[in-house]
Amino acid sequence: MDQQDLLSRVADVAADVLGIESAEITEETTFDDLDANSLDRIQLVTAIEDEFDIEFPDEALEDLVSVGDALAAIESALEA
């Protein structure tokens, strides 16, 4: 799966969870840019884990501040 496919899937999940347009989401988009509060972030991380059938380590969660961070974490989890 290439980076663009990952981004598209993450953008679709974020759009569904946060009720926004997926076209607004880029790799550089931060969760603050998306007005995601702490509950939104938990729901988003859970939805991403479900979408990719992965689980992020708890210590990695606080490092997820942007879509790019989420993409890197997904790639890492898929390679494990």
Residue, then its C-alpha position, 0 to 999 in steps of 0.5 A: m500500500d502506497q503513501q497516497d492510499l494510506l492518506s486517502r484511507v486515513a482522510d476518509v476515516a477522519a472525515d467520517v469521525l469528525g464530520i468534515e470533508s476528506a479533501e481538506i486533509t493532507e499529510e501536514t494537517t494537524f489534529d488541532d487544524l481539524d478542531a479535534n478535542s481529546l475525545d475526538r482524537i481517541q475516537l479517531v485513533t480507535a477508528i484508524e486502528d479498526e480500519f487497518d486492523i492494527e493497535f498503536p502502543d499507548e506510548a505512541l499515542e501522545d506523539l500523534v499530532s498530525v495526519g503524517d504522524a498517524l501515517a508513520a505510525i500505521e506504516s510502522a504497525l503494518e511492518a511489525 
